Amino acid sequence: MSFALYLTGFLIFIGGVAWGLVVAGVPTLYVAIGSVILLGIGMFTGVSRTRGKDPSA
Protein backbone atom coordinates (compact mmCIF):
# COMPACT_ATOMS: atom_id res chain seq x y z
CA MET A 1 0.00 0.00 0.00
CA SER A 2 1.37 3.40 -0.89
CA PHE A 3 2.00 6.11 1.66
CA ALA A 4 -0.31 8.58 -0.12
CA LEU A 5 -3.22 6.16 0.00
CA TYR A 6 -2.61 5.40 3.67
CA LEU A 7 -2.38 9.10 4.54
CA THR A 8 -5.53 9.92 2.54
CA GLY A 9 -7.50 7.35 4.49
CA PHE A 10 -6.13 8.65 7.76
CA LEU A 11 -7.07 12.23 6.82
CA ILE A 12 -10.64 11.11 6.14
CA PHE A 13 -10.65 9.40 9.54
CA ILE A 14 -9.34 12.56 11.25
CA GLY A 15 -11.99 14.64 9.48
CA GLY A 16 -14.74 12.36 10.77
CA VAL A 17 -13.43 12.44 14.31
CA ALA A 18 -13.07 16.24 14.21
CA TRP A 19 -16.59 16.65 12.85
CA GLY A 20 -17.98 14.43 15.58
CA LEU A 21 -16.15 16.40 18.26
CA VAL A 22 -17.42 19.73 16.91
CA VAL A 23 -21.00 18.41 16.82
CA ALA A 24 -20.55 17.18 20.40
CA GLY A 25 -19.61 20.70 21.48
CA VAL A 26 -15.90 20.28 22.13
CA PRO A 27 -14.04 23.61 21.84
CA THR A 28 -12.34 24.19 18.48
CA LEU A 29 -8.90 24.57 20.04
CA TYR A 30 -9.06 21.07 21.52
CA VAL A 31 -10.31 19.65 18.21
CA ALA A 32 -7.37 21.27 16.39
CA ILE A 33 -4.83 19.99 18.91
CA GLY A 34 -6.25 16.47 18.74
CA SER A 35 -6.25 16.56 14.94
CA VAL A 36 -2.59 17.58 14.80
CA ILE A 37 -1.67 14.81 17.22
CA LEU A 38 -3.61 12.25 15.18
CA LEU A 39 -1.95 13.49 11.99
CA GLY A 40 1.48 12.94 13.54
CA ILE A 41 0.54 9.44 14.66
CA GLY A 42 -0.82 8.71 11.19
CA MET A 43 2.38 9.86 9.52
CA PHE A 44 4.56 7.74 11.80
CA THR A 45 2.45 4.62 11.29
CA GLY A 46 2.16 5.27 7.55
CA VAL A 47 5.93 5.47 7.15
CA SER A 48 6.50 2.32 9.18
CA ARG A 49 3.82 0.29 7.37
CA THR A 50 4.71 1.36 3.85
CA ARG A 51 8.49 1.15 4.20
CA GLY A 52 9.97 -0.93 1.39
CA LYS A 53 11.81 -4.17 1.97
CA ASP A 54 15.58 -4.08 1.90
CA PRO A 55 16.60 -5.81 -1.36
CA SER A 56 19.87 -7.10 0.14
CA ALA A 57 18.08 -9.05 2.89
Gaussian input, Z-matrix of N, CA and C with variables (Angstrom, degrees):
# hf/3-21g

backbone

0 1
 N
 C     1     B1
 C     2     B2     1     A1
 N     3     B3     2     A2     1     D1
 C     4     B4     3     A3     2     D2
 C     5     B5     4     A4     3     D3
 N     6     B6     5     A5     4     D4
 C     7     B7     6     A6     5     D5
 C     8     B8     7     A7     6     D6
 N     9     B9     8     A8     7     D7
 C    10    B10     9     A9     8     D8
 C    11    B11    10    A10     9     D9
 N    12    B12    11    A11    10    D10
 C    13    B13    12    A12    11    D11
 C    14    B14    13    A13    12    D12
 N    15    B15    14    A14    13    D13
 C    16    B16    15    A15    14    D14
 C    17    B17    16    A16    15    D15
 N    18    B18    17    A17    16    D16
 C    19    B19    18    A18    17    D17
 C    20    B20    19    A19    18    D18
 N    21    B21    20    A20    19    D19
 C    22    B22    21    A21    20    D20
 C    23    B23    22    A22    21    D21
 N    24    B24    23    A23    22    D22
 C    25    B25    24    A24    23    D23
 C    26    B26    25    A25    24    D24
 N    27    B27    26    A26    25    D25
 C    28    B28    27    A27    26    D26
 C    29    B29    28    A28    27    D27
 N    30    B30    29    A29    28    D28
 C    31    B31    30    A30    29    D29
 C    32    B32    31    A31    30    D30
 N    33    B33    32    A32    31    D31
 C    34    B34    33    A33    32    D32
 C    35    B35    34    A34    33    D33
 N    36    B36    35    A35    34    D34
 C    37    B37    36    A36    35    D35
 C    38    B38    37    A37    36    D36
 N    39    B39    38    A38    37    D37
 C    40    B40    39    A39    38    D38
 C    41    B41    40    A40    39    D39
 N    42    B42    41    A41    40    D40
 C    43    B43    42    A42    41    D41
 C    44    B44    43    A43    42    D42
 N    45    B45    44    A44    43    D43
 C    46    B46    45    A45    44    D44
 C    47    B47    46    A46    45    D45
 N    48    B48    47    A47    46    D46
 C    49    B49    48    A48    47    D47
 C    50    B50    49    A49    48    D48
 N    51    B51    50    A50    49    D49
 C    52    B52    51    A51    50    D50
 C    53    B53    52    A52    51    D51
 N    54    B54    53    A53    52    D52
 C    55    B55    54    A54    53    D53
 C    56    B56    55    A55    54    D54
 N    57    B57    56    A56    55    D55
 C    58    B58    57    A57    56    D56
 C    59    B59    58    A58    57    D57
 N    60    B60    59    A59    58    D58
 C    61    B61    60    A60    59    D59
 C    62    B62    61    A61    60    D60
 N    63    B63    62    A62    61    D61
 C    64    B64    63    A63    62    D62
 C    65    B65    64    A64    63    D63
 N    66    B66    65    A65    64    D64
 C    67    B67    66    A66    65    D65
 C    68    B68    67    A67    66    D66
 N    69    B69    68    A68    67    D67
 C    70    B70    69    A69    68    D68
 C    71    B71    70    A70    69    D69
 N    72    B72    71    A71    70    D70
 C    73    B73    72    A72    71    D71
 C    74    B74    73    A73    72    D72
 N    75    B75    74    A74    73    D73
 C    76    B76    75    A75    74    D74
 C    77    B77    76    A76    75    D75
 N    78    B78    77    A77    76    D76
 C    79    B79    78    A78    77    D77
 C    80    B80    79    A79    78    D78
 N    81    B81    80    A80    79    D79
 C    82    B82    81    A81    80    D80
 C    83    B83    82    A82    81    D81
 N    84    B84    83    A83    82    D82
 C    85    B85    84    A84    83    D83
 C    86    B86    85    A85    84    D84
 N    87    B87    86    A86    85    D85
 C    88    B88    87    A87    86    D86
 C    89    B89    88    A88    87    D87
 N    90    B90    89    A89    88    D88
 C    91    B91    90    A90    89    D89
 C    92    B92    91    A91    90    D90
 N    93    B93    92    A92    91    D91
 C    94    B94    93    A93    92    D92
 C    95    B95    94    A94    93    D93
 N    96    B96    95    A95    94    D94
 C    97    B97    96    A96    95    D95
 C    98    B98    97    A97    96    D96
 N    99    B99    98    A98    97    D97
 C   100   B100    99    A99    98    D98
 C   101   B101   100   A100    99    D99
 N   102   B102   101   A101   100   D100
 C   103   B103   102   A102   101   D101
 C   104   B104   103   A103   102   D102
 N   105   B105   104   A104   103   D103
 C   106   B106   105   A105   104   D104
 C   107   B107   106   A106   105   D105
 N   108   B108   107   A107   106   D106
 C   109   B109   108   A108   107   D107
 C   110   B110   109   A109   108   D108
 N   111   B111   110   A110   109   D109
 C   112   B112   111   A111   110   D110
 C   113   B113   112   A112   111   D111
 N   114   B114   113   A113   112   D112
 C   115   B115   114   A114   113   D113
 C   116   B116   115   A115   114   D114
 N   117   B117   116   A116   115   D115
 C   118   B118   117   A117   116   D116
 C   119   B119   118   A118   117   D117
 N   120   B120   119   A119   118   D118
 C   121   B121   120   A120   119   D119
 C   122   B122   121   A121   120   D120
 N   123   B123   122   A122   121   D121
 C   124   B124   123   A123   122   D122
 C   125   B125   124   A124   123   D123
 N   126   B126   125   A125   124   D124
 C   127   B127   126   A126   125   D125
 C   128   B128   127   A127   126   D126
 N   129   B129   128   A128   127   D127
 C   130   B130   129   A129   128   D128
 C   131   B131   130   A130   129   D129
 N   132   B132   131   A131   130   D130
 C   133   B133   132   A132   131   D131
 C   134   B134   133   A133   132   D132
 N   135   B135   134   A134   133   D133
 C   136   B136   135   A135   134   D134
 C   137   B137   136   A136   135   D135
 N   138   B138   137   A137   136   D136
 C   139   B139   138   A138   137   D137
 C   140   B140   139   A139   138   D138
 N   141   B141   140   A140   139   D139
 C   142   B142   141   A141   140   D140
 C   143   B143   142   A142   141   D141
 N   144   B144   143   A143   142   D142
 C   145   B145   144   A144   143   D143
 C   146   B146   145   A145   144   D144
 N   147   B147   146   A146   145   D145
 C   148   B148   147   A147   146   D146
 C   149   B149   148   A148   147   D147
 N   150   B150   149   A149   148   D148
 C   151   B151   150   A150   149   D149
 C   152   B152   151   A151   150   D150
 N   153   B153   152   A152   151   D151
 C   154   B154   153   A153   152   D152
 C   155   B155   154   A154   153   D153
 N   156   B156   155   A155   154   D154
 C   157   B157   156   A156   155   D155
 C   158   B158   157   A157   156   D156
 N   159   B159   158   A158   157   D157
 C   160   B160   159   A159   158   D158
 C   161   B161   160   A160   159   D159
 N   162   B162   161   A161   160   D160
 C   163   B163   162   A162   161   D161
 C   164   B164   163   A163   162   D162
 N   165   B165   164   A164   163   D163
 C   166   B166   165   A165   164   D164
 C   167   B167   166   A166   165   D165
 N   168   B168   167   A167   166   D166
 C   169   B169   168   A168   167   D167
 C   170   B170   169   A169   168   D168

   B1=1.4580
   B2=1.5312
   B3=1.3187
   B4=1.4549
   B5=1.5323
   B6=1.3124
   B7=1.4583
   B8=1.5209
   B9=1.3299
   B10=1.4705
   B11=1.5245
   B12=1.3167
   B13=1.4586
   B14=1.5229
   B15=1.3216
   B16=1.4557
   B17=1.5245
   B18=1.3378
   B19=1.4582
   B20=1.5297
   B21=1.3245
   B22=1.4634
   B23=1.5324
   B24=1.3060
   B25=1.4601
   B26=1.5181
   B27=1.3112
   B28=1.4587
   B29=1.5274
   B30=1.3415
   B31=1.4647
   B32=1.5270
   B33=1.3232
   B34=1.4700
   B35=1.5245
   B36=1.3245
   B37=1.4641
   B38=1.5291
   B39=1.3346
   B40=1.4631
   B41=1.5303
   B42=1.3298
   B43=1.4613
   B44=1.5175
   B45=1.3229
   B46=1.4615
   B47=1.5140
   B48=1.3171
   B49=1.4665
   B50=1.5242
   B51=1.3415
   B52=1.4673
   B53=1.5238
   B54=1.3051
   B55=1.4685
   B56=1.5275
   B57=1.3225
   B58=1.4554
   B59=1.5210
   B60=1.3211
   B61=1.4591
   B62=1.5275
   B63=1.3332
   B64=1.4690
   B65=1.5246
   B66=1.3277
   B67=1.4675
   B68=1.5306
   B69=1.3428
   B70=1.4583
   B71=1.5235
   B72=1.3389
   B73=1.4506
   B74=1.5156
   B75=1.3146
   B76=1.4634
   B77=1.5310
   B78=1.3286
   B79=1.4675
   B80=1.5385
   B81=1.3352
   B82=1.4599
   B83=1.5244
   B84=1.3112
   B85=1.4613
   B86=1.5262
   B87=1.3267
   B88=1.4592
   B89=1.5260
   B90=1.3235
   B91=1.4674
   B92=1.5268
   B93=1.3336
   B94=1.4638
   B95=1.5238
   B96=1.3153
   B97=1.4640
   B98=1.5244
   B99=1.3124
   B100=1.4630
   B101=1.5185
   B102=1.3300
   B103=1.4635
   B104=1.5210
   B105=1.3209
   B106=1.4685
   B107=1.5256
   B108=1.3185
   B109=1.4632
   B110=1.5270
   B111=1.3321
   B112=1.4621
   B113=1.5279
   B114=1.3204
   B115=1.4630
   B116=1.5321
   B117=1.3109
   B118=1.4622
   B119=1.5188
   B120=1.3226
   B121=1.4664
   B122=1.5221
   B123=1.3266
   B124=1.4636
   B125=1.5205
   B126=1.3196
   B127=1.4629
   B128=1.5272
   B129=1.3284
   B130=1.4612
   B131=1.5248
   B132=1.3189
   B133=1.4601
   B134=1.5266
   B135=1.3352
   B136=1.4644
   B137=1.5141
   B138=1.3255
   B139=1.4647
   B140=1.5222
   B141=1.3159
   B142=1.4661
   B143=1.5255
   B144=1.3262
   B145=1.4595
   B146=1.5201
   B147=1.3038
   B148=1.4593
   B149=1.5208
   B150=1.3043
   B151=1.4690
   B152=1.5242
   B153=1.3169
   B154=1.4455
   B155=1.5176
   B156=1.2952
   B157=1.4723
   B158=1.5202
   B159=1.3159
   B160=1.4483
   B161=1.5325
   B162=1.3367
   B163=1.4637
   B164=1.5410
   B165=1.3315
   B166=1.4684
   B167=1.5207
   B168=1.3358
   B169=1.4742
   B170=1.5035
   A1=107.99
   A2=115.88
   A3=118.81
   A4=110.85
   A5=114.05
   A6=120.50
   A7=111.02
   A8=117.75
   A9=121.02
   A10=110.89
   A11=117.29
   A12=120.37
   A13=111.09
   A14=116.86
   A15=121.28
   A16=110.80
   A17=116.21
   A18=120.35
   A19=111.47
   A20=117.86
   A21=121.13
   A22=110.91
   A23=116.33
   A24=119.90
   A25=112.37
   A26=116.24
   A27=120.06
   A28=111.33
   A29=117.12
   A30=120.20
   A31=111.62
   A32=116.80
   A33=120.00
   A34=109.94
   A35=116.99
   A36=121.27
   A37=111.25
   A38=117.01
   A39=121.33
   A40=110.12
   A41=117.10
   A42=120.35
   A43=112.24
   A44=116.79
   A45=120.29
   A46=112.95
   A47=115.83
   A48=119.63
   A49=110.31
   A50=116.74
   A51=120.27
   A52=110.86
   A53=117.17
   A54=121.10
   A55=110.41
   A56=116.22
   A57=120.05
   A58=112.66
   A59=116.74
   A60=119.91
   A61=111.71
   A62=116.88
   A63=120.24
   A64=110.25
   A65=116.91
   A66=120.82
   A67=110.53
   A68=116.43
   A69=120.66
   A70=112.75
   A71=117.31
   A72=120.15
   A73=115.50
   A74=117.23
   A75=120.39
   A76=107.99
   A77=118.34
   A78=120.25
   A79=112.36
   A80=114.77
   A81=121.28
   A82=112.28
   A83=118.10
   A84=120.54
   A85=111.05
   A86=116.96
   A87=120.49
   A88=111.38
   A89=116.85
   A90=120.66
   A91=109.46
   A92=117.09
   A93=120.78
   A94=111.41
   A95=117.30
   A96=120.74
   A97=110.62
   A98=117.09
   A99=120.80
   A100=112.55
   A101=116.49
   A102=120.20
   A103=111.27
   A104=117.41
   A105=120.65
   A106=110.36
   A107=116.96
   A108=120.28
   A109=110.10
   A110=117.29
   A111=120.17
   A112=111.77
   A113=117.56
   A114=120.65
   A115=110.25
   A116=117.44
   A117=120.49
   A118=112.26
   A119=116.57
   A120=120.55
   A121=109.98
   A122=116.52
   A123=120.52
   A124=112.47
   A125=116.69
   A126=119.49
   A127=111.17
   A128=116.90
   A129=119.56
   A130=111.40
   A131=117.67
   A132=119.77
   A133=111.24
   A134=116.88
   A135=119.57
   A136=112.00
   A137=116.79
   A138=120.40
   A139=110.29
   A140=117.14
   A141=119.25
   A142=111.85
   A143=118.44
   A144=120.62
   A145=113.60
   A146=117.72
   A147=119.99
   A148=112.20
   A149=118.13
   A150=121.73
   A151=109.39
   A152=117.40
   A153=121.92
   A154=112.56
   A155=115.00
   A156=120.73
   A157=109.36
   A158=115.75
   A159=121.12
   A160=108.57
   A161=118.65
   A162=119.49
   A163=113.97
   A164=117.72
   A165=119.15
   A166=112.29
   A167=117.63
   A168=119.95
   A169=112.22
   D1=137.39
   D2=-177.69
   D3=-80.73
   D4=156.54
   D5=-178.98
   D6=-63.39
   D7=-39.59
   D8=-178.50
   D9=-63.57
   D10=-40.55
   D11=178.76
   D12=-66.85
   D13=-41.49
   D14=178.23
   D15=-62.72
   D16=-44.98
   D17=-178.60
   D18=-68.32
   D19=-35.85
   D20=176.95
   D21=-61.86
   D22=-45.10
   D23=177.18
   D24=-62.81
   D25=-39.23
   D26=179.55
   D27=-68.66
   D28=-35.66
   D29=176.25
   D30=-65.24
   D31=-38.26
   D32=175.82
   D33=-64.28
   D34=-40.80
   D35=176.90
   D36=-61.68
   D37=-45.47
   D38=179.41
   D39=-62.64
   D40=-41.02
   D41=177.87
   D42=-60.29
   D43=-41.88
   D44=177.96
   D45=-65.39
   D46=-41.90
   D47=178.44
   D48=-64.99
   D49=-43.78
   D50=-179.84
   D51=-63.42
   D52=-41.68
   D53=178.68
   D54=-61.57
   D55=-45.03
   D56=178.24
   D57=-61.49
   D58=-39.27
   D59=179.03
   D60=-67.71
   D61=-39.37
   D62=178.62
   D63=-65.31
   D64=-42.59
   D65=178.47
   D66=-63.81
   D67=-33.74
   D68=179.59
   D69=-76.02
   D70=-8.60
   D71=176.24
   D72=94.47
   D73=14.64
   D74=178.40
   D75=-73.41
   D76=137.57
   D77=179.90
   D78=-57.82
   D79=145.41
   D80=-174.91
   D81=-60.42
   D82=-34.94
   D83=179.14
   D84=-60.33
   D85=-44.02
   D86=-179.97
   D87=-68.00
   D88=-35.44
   D89=177.08
   D90=-64.40
   D91=-42.71
   D92=179.85
   D93=-65.26
   D94=-43.26
   D95=178.99
   D96=-62.97
   D97=-45.10
   D98=178.20
   D99=-63.06
   D100=-37.36
   D101=179.45
   D102=-66.82
   D103=-40.48
   D104=178.65
   D105=-65.83
   D106=-40.03
   D107=178.21
   D108=-64.47
   D109=-45.05
   D110=178.26
   D111=-63.46
   D112=-36.43
   D113=177.79
   D114=-63.58
   D115=-42.12
   D116=177.08
   D117=-62.64
   D118=-43.50
   D119=177.48
   D120=-62.56
   D121=-41.75
   D122=179.49
   D123=-63.38
   D124=-38.88
   D125=178.88
   D126=-67.34
   D127=-42.99
   D128=178.84
   D129=-62.89
   D130=-45.47
   D131=-179.44
   D132=-69.88
   D133=-34.62
   D134=178.11
   D135=-64.31
   D136=-41.82
   D137=178.97
   D138=-65.63
   D139=-42.10
   D140=-177.35
   D141=-70.89
   D142=-33.53
   D143=-177.97
   D144=-83.43
   D145=-23.04
   D146=-177.90
   D147=-106.12
   D148=7.72
   D149=178.56
   D150=-63.72
   D151=133.61
   D152=-179.39
   D153=-71.65
   D154=155.81
   D155=177.47
   D156=-73.71
   D157=146.64
   D158=176.81
   D159=-74.76
   D160=119.81
   D161=-176.43
   D162=-67.12
   D163=-19.68
   D164=-179.14
   D165=-83.10
   D166=-9.28
   D167=-176.40
   D168=-85.38

